[in-house]
């Protein structure tokens, strides 16, 4: 079969090598992005010149190539937004909120924030967040009211729509369905007040990231009968949302990242401890930057580093080992026979 030789080294190489399924970037002449894309049946984007410079060249650019448009979009979005150098790196701490954490969580959280301020250039801003208890209560009530509506609509043809949920859920939803219209209005007013205060904070402190732990305690203990009877612990459930409700209720974007590990209070092994950064609406890039620096802290500074789960499954290694297994081992031969009507 006749083969046409590409004019550029990158295109000549890519015309012979299958492209991976995930997005990646190619730097060289502009046609080295588009010609391999055409000859490999993939998607490629040559950005505006110097959108992301790689060398001092009149025609050289960096552009993504991917197997799907979704991957192409993600790849481009990664490097298309330049860092906002002029905005200071601020973390907002509300101490009256942080004091609700267990002592162990507080200690690890303070060590992490200390590293951010002493080594990575972050500045601490003391902030006040109003209506913390009231807002968490309103958030929980809103969740239950929405659960009532969704469950009722799904079970509208049943004589008793509550039979769709377990006993614990029936108690919660039976109570939540009696919320009045005035209660719903008051929850909305409270939400508006909280969002207005957050908007004021972000305006007063551009680039502010509100930083609490993700949960105030170390994990949720699993009891032997939970799998059989279900679980219902309102106090633990309420406490676990001590810090997460704010982003849910206000719509600000959060990012969760591990900051270390602590010994399990019962059983063996260690459990991860997480922290959470919450930024202004629409501003997720500073959050990803914070998470990246927190990852450096976890891997290089924290005593345990990044721990691998005890029962981790290496699916890539398993796939490599089973690549050459005969089809009969997976039952594929019979499946293909059923689909085609003939033996493969």
N, C-alpha and C positions, 0 to 999 in steps of 0.2 A: 504494500500500500504506500502511495506517495505521501511524503511528509513535507510540509512547508516549514522552512526554518525561520523562526522569528528573528527580527533585527536587533533586539536588545537581549542582554544576558538573562535578565530576570524573566522575561517572557519566554525565552527558550527553555529555561529551567522549569517554569511552571506549566508549560505545555506538556511536560512529560511526567509530572509528579501530581498525584491526586491532592486536592486541597482539603484541609481539615474541615470539620463541621462547625468549628467555632470561628469567631471573627479574629482577624489579625491584621497588622498594618505592614505595608510595604513601602520602603523608601528607595527611590531611584528616579529615573526619568518618568514623566507623567504617563507615557504609554505603557510603562511596566505595571501600572495599576489596571489599566483598562484592557489591554490586549490579553493578558492572562485570564482576566475575567471572562472575556468573550470566548476564548479557546477552552476554558474549563467549565463553562456553563454556570458561572457564579455571578454574584453581584459585586460591583466595585464602584467606589466614589473617589473622584479626584477633587479635593477641596479647592477653594480659592487660594491663589498663590500666597505663601507665607502665612496661611491660617495656622499651620503648625510647622515652623521652620526646622529643617534638619541639617542644612549645610548652606554655604554661600554659593548659590547656583541660580541661574536665570530660569531654569525649567524644572528643577528638582523639587518635589513636594512629598508629603507623607499622606497617604490615604488608606482607608480600610477596604478590605475584601472579605466577603463572608458568603456562606452557603445560603443564607436567607436574608431578607430585607430587615427582619427584626434584629438579627445579629449585627447587620451593618449599621443600623441605627444606634444600637447600644455601643458598638465600638467607636463610632464617631462622637457620640455624646461624652465618652470618657475623656477625650483629649480636646474637645472643641471649646470647653469653657475655661478661660484662663483664670489662674488664681487671683483673688482680689487682694493684692499686696497692701493696699492702703488701709484696709480694715484691721483694727487691732484684734488680737486673740483674747477674747474675754470669756470667762466662765462665771455664771451667776450661781451663788450658793445661798439658799434660804435655810438658815440654821435651825429655825423653829420647826421646819419640815424634816430636816436631816436627823434631828434628835429622836425621831420615832424609830430609827433603825436599831437593831441589836448591837451591842458593843463590838462584837467581832466585825460586823459589816462596817461600822463607823471607822474602826481602826484601819481596815484595808482601804476604805474609800479615802481617808485622809492621807494615807501613804501615796495613793495614786495621784490625788490632786496636788500633793506636795511636789511630786516629780514633774507634773505638768507646768507648775509655776517656776520651779528652780532650774529645769533643764530645757524646757521646750518653749519658753517665752509667753506662757499664758498669764493673764492678770485676773485676780479674783475680784468680783463685784458683789458686795453684800446686797441682796435683794429681799423684798418682802412680797409674798404671794397671799392675797386675801382669800377668805372663804375656803380654806383648805378642807376642813371637815364638811362644811355644807356642800361644797362642790363635789366631793367624793360621794356623798350621799345622793345628790341629784343625779350624778352619773350612773350610779347603781340602779336608781329608780327608772331612769330612761332606758337602760338596758333591759330591765324586766318588762317595762311597758311595750317595748318593741318586740320582745320575745312573745308576749301575749298575742300581739297582732299577727305575727308571722305564724305562730302555732295554730291560732284560731282559723286563719285563712286556709292553712293546709288541711285542717280537720273539720272543715265546715260541713261536710257531708256525714260526719259521724254524729251519733246521738250525744256523745260526750267527748269533746275535742281534747280534754285533759288526759284521756287514756293513751294519748300518743307519747306521753312523757312518764318518767318513773315517779315513784312516790314523793321523793324530795322535790322534784320539779312541779308536781301538782300542788304542793303546799305553797311554793313561791309564786307560781303563776295565778293561783286562786286568789292570793292576796293582792298581787299586782293589778289584776283586772278591775279592782275597785277604785283605782286612782281617779280623782276628779279632774275636770277640765281646768279648774283653777290651779291645781297642783302642777299640771303640765305647763301652764303659762308661767308660773313662778320658776320652774326649772329653766325655761327658756330665758327669763330675765336674768337669772343667776349666771347662766352661760354667757350671756352678752356682757355682763359686768366683768367676768373673768377674762374674756377675750379683749375687752377694751383695756384692761390693765396690762395684759401681755403686750398689746400693740404699743402702749406707752413705754413699756420697758425696752422693747426693741428699737423704738425711736430715740430714746434717751441714750442707749448703749448699742450703737451699730455693731453687728457681728456677735452679739451676746448669745452664748449657749448656756441654757439652764441645765445644771448638772446635779442630779441626785443618784443614789443607787437605783437599780431596777426593781429590786424587792427589798423589804426591810429585814428579812430573815433568810436563813439558809435552807432553801428547799422546802418541800411539803412531804411530810412523813407518809409512807405507804403502809397501810395496815393490811393484814392478811385477808380480811373479809371484804375489802373494797371491790375486788373484781367480781365478787358474787352478789353483793347487796348494793353496790354503789356507795357513794360517799356524800355526805352533806355536813360541812363544817363552815357555818357562816362566818365565824370569827376569823378563821384562817383565810377564807376566800376574801373577806373584806380587807384584811391586813395585806394580802398579796398585791392588791391594787392600790396600795398607799401612794405610789409614785406614778403608776402608769395611767391613771385615770385622766390626768391633766391633758395629755396629748390627745386622748380619745375625745374628750369633751370640747376642746378648743380647736382641734384640727391642725395644730402645729406638728411638724415632722420630727420624729425622734429616731435615734439610732442606739441600739443596744450593743455592748461589747463586754467581753469578760475581762476582769482585772486581776484575777487570782483564784486560788483554790483553798478550801478549808476542810478539815477533817469532819466527816459526817458525824452528827450527834449520836446516831445509832447505826449499827452495822459497821461495815468497813469501807475503805476508800475515801476519796475526797470529792467534794462537791464544788462546782464553779460558783463564783461570786461575780455578779454583773453590775455595771453602771450604765447610765443612760444620758445622752446629750439631746436636748430639745432646742431647736432653732426657730428662726422666724419663718412664717409661711412662705413656701416656695424656695427657701434657701437650704438646700440639702448638701451642697458641696462642702461648706465648712464642717458639717457633721461627719461626712466621710473622711475629711482630713483629720478630725479629732479621733475618729475610730482607728485610722491608720497609725497615728502616734500612740494611741492606747495599745495597739497591737505590738508595737515596738517595746513598750513598757512591759507587757505581759511576757513576751518572748525573751527579753534581754535583761530585765531588771527584777521582776518578781521572783521569789525564791524557787518556785516550782517550774517556772517557764510555762510553755504550752504543753499540757498533758494530753496524751492520746487516750481515748476511751478504752477501758479494759476489754470490751467486746467489740472492738472496731472491726469492720469487714472491709477488706481491701478489694473493692469490686473490679478495679482495673487489673489487679493481679489475677483474680479469678477468671476474668474474661480472657486474659492472655493464655492461661493454662487450659481453658476449655475451648479455645478457638478451633483446635484441630480435632475435637472429639467428633465421632461419627454422629450423624443425625439421629440414628436409632436411640442413642443415649438420652436424647431429649424428647423422644417421641415425635420428632419432626417428620419422619418418614410416613407415619400413618396420617398425620395432619395434611401433608401435601397430597397424599393419595385421595383423601376425602375431598379436597378442594378441586383437584384436577380430574378426578375420575380414573386416573391411571397412576401407576407407580412412578415415583420420581426417577 
